[in-house]
Amino acid sequence: MSEYLFTSESVTEGHPDKVCDKISDAILDDILESDPRARVACEVAANTGLILVFGEISTEHYCDVPHIVRQTLAELGYTYCYGFKADSCAVLCSIDEQSPDIAQGVDRAGEMDENGDPASQVGAGDQGMMFGYASTESELLEPGTFMPLPIQLAHALARRLTAVRKDGTLPYLRADGKTQVTVQYRDGRPQAVRTVLISSQHAEEARRQVMIEDLRQHVLSAVLPTELCPQGRLAEVEFLVNPTGRFVRGGPEADSGLTGRKIIVDTYGGMARHGGGAFSGKDPTKVDRCASYYARYAAKNLVAAGAAERLELQVSYAIGRARPLSLFVQTFGSGKVDEQRILALLESGELFDFRPRAIIESLNLLRTRYAPVAAYGHFGRGDLDLPWERLDKVDGVRQALGLG
């Protein structure tokens, strides 16, 4: 019997890095709404009193970047005078067009489709490898999400922390915050939540003991079901709040922010591997984004169909080429069918087509809004109708693999 503890963290939408992710995706959404053919790789950095927007954007659309930045900051809650305020911070832009060397590979992948037209394919916007993952363990918390339990709980706590701030339940809370959850496992299956850590920025006048009890009542108990607690009792969960004792100064005033610096928070909380590429601010021709979404889509449908209880999928690309260089599947001993049969199904193209244009079209990625997933995870979002989270291939997988 093997026992171990595994921990994942999440951050609120007001965390400095998430501020940057939110702005990057808000700019992307504004551009794609008017110009679906745009090429966008938008990065944002934040510091005291400053937002810097930079990167490569090719578009026919005029994007009012300063307006989007200030609007996003106000929505996130940065309306207090703590050295970083929506209507008074500086907004600097340094944006170039996409390199023509990259554009020619993306626009013409050089591979014939079934009609013999090479221009009909979209090449990968870069080389690299991407991962998709799904697991049955979050069904204990939120059926249909197929996520690792620690990150799903951490996200739920972070969303709740923001909700009680915005609806006035806990008016002394501020925008910046983090959550962390440690789960005890036995033989690869979650048994109980051992520790929950919440760090939240707060007003100067907030009293520590009152804040601990408020967060226990309005956040922890609202999210964590007792069946996931040791001995079925919430009191048995170690609960830590602002361990230093004080978190008044927060946000970009206290810690600089950068787009793409929370990629483990964005994905599977460390339970699965990561190729290294971030998502936010990138249009769907970037395989860092579209292929990661599609790999998740395939993995989730495979697990939901009963092919495995836990499955990780890797896909790799070369810049300018449409077809993946490789696919790899691992089920960690939980597979109900042989991994080679699963791999053969994926490689056949019968149900899943990993070419970028096919991904973009099948998931309707040019008409998807990305700002909503810039915080609280890109996967397992039961609160959003995301195309890569749909389970519309389950019947096809069962039939192809003979799962009944």
C-alpha positions as CSV (number, residue, x, y, z in Angstrom):
1,M,0.0,0.0,0.0
2,S,1.4,3.4,-1.0
3,E,0.4,6.6,0.8
4,Y,1.5,10.1,-0.1
5,L,0.5,13.7,0.0
6,F,0.1,15.8,-3.1
7,T,-0.4,19.6,-3.2
8,S,-1.7,22.0,-5.9
9,E,-2.2,25.8,-5.8
10,S,-4.5,28.3,-7.5
11,V,-4.5,32.1,-7.5
12,T,-7.3,34.7,-7.7
13,E,-7.9,36.9,-10.7
14,G,-6.2,39.8,-8.9
15,H,-2.9,38.0,-8.5
16,P,-0.2,40.0,-10.4
17,D,0.4,37.3,-12.9
18,K,-3.3,36.7,-13.5
19,V,-3.8,40.4,-13.9
20,C,-1.4,40.1,-16.9
21,D,-3.1,37.0,-18.2
22,K,-6.5,38.7,-18.0
23,I,-5.3,41.7,-19.9
24,S,-3.5,39.6,-22.6
25,D,-6.7,37.6,-23.2
26,A,-9.0,40.6,-23.1
27,I,-6.9,42.2,-25.9
28,L,-7.0,39.0,-27.8
29,D,-10.7,38.7,-27.5
30,D,-11.2,42.3,-28.7
31,I,-9.1,41.7,-31.8
32,L,-10.5,38.3,-32.8
33,E,-14.1,39.5,-32.4
34,S,-13.5,41.9,-35.4
35,D,-10.6,40.1,-37.2
36,P,-10.6,36.3,-36.9
37,R,-7.6,36.1,-39.2
38,A,-5.4,38.2,-36.9
39,R,-2.2,36.8,-35.5
40,V,-1.8,37.7,-31.8
41,A,1.0,37.0,-29.3
42,C,0.3,39.6,-26.6
43,E,2.4,39.8,-23.4
44,V,1.8,42.0,-20.4
45,A,4.0,42.9,-17.5
46,A,2.8,44.7,-14.4
47,N,4.6,46.6,-11.6
48,T,3.9,49.5,-9.2
49,G,1.8,52.0,-11.2
50,L,2.7,50.5,-14.5
51,I,1.3,48.1,-17.2
52,L,3.5,47.3,-20.2
53,V,1.9,45.6,-23.2
54,F,4.3,44.1,-25.7
55,G,4.6,41.4,-28.3
56,E,3.6,40.7,-31.9
57,I,0.2,41.5,-33.4
58,S,-0.9,41.5,-37.0
59,T,-4.4,42.7,-37.5
60,E,-6.7,45.1,-39.5
61,H,-8.6,45.9,-36.3
62,Y,-7.8,49.0,-34.2
63,C,-7.5,47.8,-30.6
64,D,-7.8,50.5,-27.9
65,V,-5.2,48.9,-25.6
66,P,-5.2,51.5,-22.8
67,H,-9.0,51.4,-22.6
68,I,-9.0,47.5,-22.4
69,V,-6.2,47.6,-19.7
70,R,-8.1,50.1,-17.5
71,Q,-11.4,48.4,-17.9
72,T,-9.9,45.0,-17.0
73,L,-8.1,46.4,-13.9
74,A,-11.4,48.0,-12.7
75,E,-13.3,44.7,-13.2
76,L,-10.6,42.9,-11.2
77,G,-11.0,45.3,-8.3
78,Y,-8.0,47.6,-8.6
79,T,-9.9,50.8,-7.8
80,Y,-8.2,51.4,-4.4
81,C,-5.2,53.8,-4.0
82,Y,-2.6,51.2,-3.1
83,G,0.1,52.2,-5.6
84,F,-1.8,50.5,-8.4
85,K,-5.1,51.9,-9.7
86,A,-7.1,51.3,-12.9
87,D,-7.6,54.9,-13.8
88,S,-4.2,56.3,-12.9
89,C,-1.5,53.6,-13.7
90,A,0.7,54.2,-16.7
91,V,0.0,52.0,-19.8
92,L,2.9,51.6,-22.2
93,C,2.8,49.6,-25.5
94,S,5.6,48.1,-27.6
95,I,4.0,46.0,-30.3
96,D,5.4,44.7,-33.6
97,E,3.8,42.6,-36.4
98,Q,4.2,38.8,-36.5
99,S,7.4,37.8,-38.3
100,P,6.8,37.0,-42.0
101,D,9.1,34.0,-41.6
102,I,6.6,32.5,-39.1
103,A,3.5,33.7,-41.0
104,Q,4.4,31.9,-44.2
105,G,4.6,28.6,-42.3
106,V,1.3,29.2,-40.5
107,D,-0.6,30.3,-43.5
108,R,0.7,27.6,-45.9
109,A,1.7,24.4,-44.2
110,G,2.9,22.8,-47.4
111,E,0.9,19.6,-46.9
112,M,-1.8,18.4,-49.3
113,D,-5.3,17.9,-47.9
114,E,-7.8,15.4,-49.3
115,N,-8.5,17.9,-52.1
116,G,-4.9,18.4,-53.0
117,D,-4.8,22.0,-51.7
118,P,-1.8,22.8,-49.6
119,A,-3.1,26.3,-48.7
120,S,-6.2,24.8,-47.0
121,Q,-4.1,23.7,-44.1
122,V,-2.7,25.8,-41.3
123,G,0.8,25.0,-40.1
124,A,1.8,25.0,-36.4
125,G,2.9,28.4,-35.2
126,D,5.9,27.0,-33.4
127,Q,7.6,23.8,-32.6
128,G,7.1,22.1,-29.2
129,M,5.2,19.5,-27.2
130,M,1.8,19.8,-25.5
131,F,0.1,17.7,-23.0
132,G,-3.5,16.8,-22.2
133,Y,-4.7,15.0,-19.1
134,A,-7.9,13.7,-17.5
135,S,-8.7,11.7,-14.4
136,T,-11.8,10.4,-12.7
137,E,-10.8,11.6,-9.2
138,S,-12.6,15.0,-9.3
139,E,-15.9,13.2,-9.8
140,L,-16.0,13.2,-6.0
141,L,-16.2,17.0,-6.0
142,E,-17.7,18.0,-9.4
143,P,-19.0,15.3,-11.7
144,G,-18.1,15.7,-15.3
145,T,-14.9,17.7,-14.8
146,F,-12.4,14.8,-14.9
147,M,-9.6,16.8,-13.2
148,P,-7.0,16.1,-10.5
149,L,-8.7,16.7,-7.1
150,P,-6.1,19.1,-5.6
151,I,-6.2,21.6,-8.4
152,Q,-10.0,21.4,-8.8
153,L,-10.4,22.2,-5.1
154,A,-7.8,25.0,-5.1
155,H,-9.6,26.6,-8.1
156,A,-13.0,26.3,-6.3
157,L,-11.6,28.0,-3.2
158,A,-10.0,30.8,-5.3
159,R,-13.3,31.4,-7.2
160,R,-15.2,31.5,-3.9
161,L,-12.6,33.9,-2.3
162,T,-13.2,36.3,-5.2
163,A,-17.0,35.8,-5.0
164,V,-17.3,36.8,-1.3
165,R,-15.1,39.8,-2.0
166,K,-17.1,41.0,-5.0
167,D,-20.6,40.4,-3.5
168,G,-19.8,42.2,-0.3
169,T,-19.9,39.2,2.0
170,L,-16.4,40.0,3.2
171,P,-15.9,43.6,2.2
172,Y,-12.4,43.9,3.7
173,L,-10.9,41.4,1.2
174,R,-8.8,42.8,-1.7
175,A,-8.1,41.5,-5.2
176,D,-4.8,39.5,-4.7
177,G,-4.9,36.0,-3.2
178,K,-3.8,32.4,-3.3
179,T,-5.2,29.1,-2.3
180,Q,-3.4,25.7,-1.8
181,V,-4.8,22.2,-1.1
182,T,-2.9,19.1,0.1
183,V,-4.7,15.8,-0.5
184,Q,-3.8,12.4,1.0
185,Y,-3.6,9.6,-1.5
186,R,-3.6,5.8,-1.0
187,D,-2.7,3.6,-3.9
188,G,-3.2,6.5,-6.3
189,R,-6.7,7.3,-5.1
190,P,-7.6,10.5,-3.0
191,Q,-8.6,9.7,0.6
192,A,-8.9,13.1,2.3
193,V,-7.9,16.7,2.3
194,R,-5.2,17.3,4.9
195,T,-4.4,20.9,4.6
196,V,-5.9,24.1,3.1
197,L,-4.0,27.3,2.9
198,I,-5.6,30.6,1.9
199,S,-3.6,33.8,1.6
200,S,-5.7,36.9,0.8
201,Q,-5.0,40.6,0.6
202,H,-7.1,42.5,3.0
203,A,-7.8,46.0,4.3
204,E,-5.7,47.5,7.0
205,E,-8.5,47.4,9.6
206,A,-9.2,43.7,9.1
207,R,-8.7,41.7,12.3
208,R,-6.8,38.4,11.8
209,Q,-9.0,36.1,14.0
210,V,-12.2,37.5,12.5
211,M,-10.8,36.9,9.0
212,I,-9.8,33.3,9.8
213,E,-13.3,32.5,11.1
214,D,-15.0,34.3,8.2
215,L,-12.9,32.4,5.6
216,R,-13.6,29.2,7.4
217,Q,-17.4,29.8,7.3
218,H,-17.8,31.5,3.9
219,V,-15.1,30.0,1.8
220,L,-13.8,26.7,3.2
221,S,-17.1,25.2,4.4
222,A,-18.9,26.4,1.2
223,V,-16.4,24.5,-1.0
224,L,-15.1,21.5,0.8
225,P,-17.6,18.7,1.3
226,T,-17.3,16.8,4.6
227,E,-16.9,13.5,2.8
228,L,-13.5,14.7,1.6
229,C,-12.4,15.6,5.2
230,P,-10.6,13.3,7.6
231,Q,-13.1,11.4,9.7
232,G,-15.8,13.3,7.8
233,R,-15.2,16.4,9.9
234,L,-14.1,19.9,8.6
235,A,-12.4,20.6,11.9
236,E,-9.9,17.8,11.1
237,V,-8.6,19.7,8.1
238,E,-5.5,21.9,8.9
239,F,-6.6,25.4,7.9
240,L,-4.0,28.1,7.4
241,V,-4.8,31.8,6.7
242,N,-2.1,34.4,5.8
243,P,0.7,32.5,7.7
244,T,2.8,35.7,8.0
245,G,-0.1,37.3,9.9
246,R,-0.6,40.2,7.5
247,F,-1.3,40.8,3.8
248,V,-2.3,44.4,3.3
249,R,0.1,45.3,0.5
250,G,-0.6,43.2,-2.6
251,G,-1.1,43.1,-6.3
252,P,1.5,44.5,-8.7
253,E,2.5,47.0,-6.1
254,A,3.9,44.2,-4.0
255,D,5.0,41.8,-6.6
256,S,5.5,42.2,-10.4
257,G,3.3,40.3,-12.7
258,L,3.9,38.6,-16.1
259,T,1.8,36.8,-18.7
260,G,2.2,33.1,-18.7
261,R,3.9,32.7,-15.3
262,K,1.2,30.5,-13.8
263,I,1.1,27.7,-16.4
264,I,0.8,24.9,-13.8
265,V,-2.1,26.8,-12.2
266,D,-3.7,27.1,-15.7
267,T,-3.5,23.3,-16.3
268,Y,-3.4,20.4,-13.9
269,G,-1.7,21.7,-10.7
270,G,1.4,19.7,-11.3
271,M,-0.3,16.3,-11.5
272,A,0.5,16.1,-15.3
273,R,3.5,17.1,-17.3
274,H,3.6,20.5,-19.1
275,G,5.3,21.3,-22.4
276,G,6.3,24.8,-21.2
277,G,4.2,27.0,-23.4
278,A,1.7,29.4,-21.9
279,F,-1.8,30.1,-23.2
280,S,-2.9,33.6,-22.6
281,G,-2.6,36.3,-25.2
282,K,-2.1,33.8,-28.1
283,D,-4.4,33.3,-31.0
284,P,-5.5,29.7,-31.8
285,T,-3.0,29.1,-34.5
286,K,-0.4,28.9,-31.7
287,V,-0.2,25.2,-30.9
288,D,0.7,26.0,-27.3
289,R,-2.9,27.0,-27.0
290,C,-5.0,25.0,-29.6
291,A,-3.1,21.7,-29.2
292,S,-3.1,21.8,-25.4
293,Y,-6.9,22.3,-25.6
294,Y,-7.3,19.5,-28.1
295,A,-5.1,17.1,-26.1
296,R,-7.3,17.8,-23.1
297,Y,-10.4,17.3,-25.2
298,A,-9.2,13.9,-26.4
299,A,-8.0,12.8,-23.0
300,K,-11.2,13.8,-21.3
301,N,-13.4,12.0,-23.8
302,L,-11.2,8.9,-23.6
303,V,-11.4,8.8,-19.8
304,A,-15.2,9.6,-19.8
305,A,-15.6,6.7,-22.2
306,G,-14.0,4.3,-19.8
307,A,-10.7,3.8,-21.6
308,A,-8.8,4.6,-18.4
309,E,-9.2,6.1,-15.0
310,R,-6.2,8.4,-15.6
311,L,-4.7,9.3,-19.0
312,E,-2.0,11.7,-20.2
313,L,-1.5,12.5,-23.9
314,Q,1.5,14.2,-25.5
315,V,1.5,15.7,-29.0
316,S,4.4,17.5,-30.7
317,Y,4.8,19.8,-33.7
318,A,7.3,21.4,-36.1
319,I,6.8,25.0,-37.0
320,G,5.0,25.3,-40.4
321,R,3.9,21.7,-40.5
322,A,0.2,20.8,-39.9
323,R,0.5,17.1,-38.9
324,P,1.9,16.3,-35.5
325,L,5.4,14.8,-35.3
326,S,4.4,12.4,-32.6
327,L,1.6,11.3,-30.3
328,F,2.1,9.5,-27.0
329,V,-0.4,8.0,-24.5
330,Q,0.1,6.9,-20.9
331,T,-2.6,5.5,-18.6
332,F,-0.4,4.8,-15.5
333,G,-1.7,1.3,-15.1
334,S,-5.4,2.4,-15.1
335,G,-6.2,1.5,-18.7
336,K,-9.2,-0.7,-19.5
337,V,-7.7,-1.2,-23.0
338,D,-4.2,-1.4,-24.2
339,E,-2.4,1.9,-24.7
340,Q,-1.4,0.9,-28.2
341,R,-5.0,0.6,-29.2
342,I,-5.8,4.0,-27.8
343,L,-2.8,5.4,-29.6
344,A,-3.8,3.8,-32.9
345,L,-7.3,5.4,-32.6
346,L,-5.7,8.8,-32.1
347,E,-3.3,8.4,-35.0
348,S,-6.0,7.2,-37.3
349,G,-7.8,10.5,-37.4
350,E,-11.1,8.7,-37.2
351,L,-12.3,10.7,-34.2
352,F,-9.6,13.2,-33.5
353,D,-7.7,15.3,-36.0
354,F,-4.6,17.1,-34.4
355,R,-3.9,19.4,-37.4
356,P,-4.2,23.0,-36.2
357,R,-6.8,24.1,-38.8
358,A,-8.9,21.0,-37.9
359,I,-8.6,21.8,-34.2
360,I,-9.6,25.4,-34.7
361,E,-12.6,24.5,-36.7
362,S,-13.8,21.6,-34.6
363,L,-13.5,23.5,-31.3
364,N,-14.7,26.8,-32.9
365,L,-11.6,28.5,-31.4
366,L,-11.9,31.7,-33.5
367,R,-15.3,32.4,-31.9
368,T,-14.3,31.5,-28.3
369,R,-13.8,34.2,-25.6
370,Y,-10.5,33.6,-23.7
371,A,-10.6,36.1,-21.0
372,P,-13.0,34.0,-18.8
373,V,-10.4,31.2,-18.7
374,A,-7.4,33.5,-17.9
375,A,-8.0,32.8,-14.2
376,Y,-9.2,29.7,-12.3
377,G,-7.9,27.3,-14.9
378,H,-8.4,26.5,-18.5
379,F,-9.7,23.0,-17.8
380,G,-12.4,21.4,-15.7
381,R,-14.5,24.5,-15.8
382,G,-18.0,23.4,-15.0
383,D,-19.0,27.1,-14.8
384,L,-18.3,27.7,-18.5
385,D,-19.4,26.0,-21.7
386,L,-15.9,25.5,-23.2
387,P,-15.7,23.5,-26.4
388,W,-12.7,21.5,-25.3
389,E,-14.5,20.4,-22.2
390,R,-17.4,18.8,-24.1
391,L,-18.0,15.1,-24.0
392,D,-19.3,14.6,-27.6
393,K,-16.8,11.9,-28.6
394,V,-17.6,9.5,-25.8
395,D,-19.9,7.2,-27.8
396,G,-17.5,7.2,-30.7
397,V,-14.6,6.2,-28.4
398,R,-16.6,3.4,-26.8
399,Q,-17.6,2.0,-30.2
400,A,-14.0,2.2,-31.6
401,L,-12.4,0.6,-28.6
402,G,-15.2,-1.9,-27.9
403,L,-16.0,-0.5,-24.4
404,G,-19.7,-1.2,-24.7
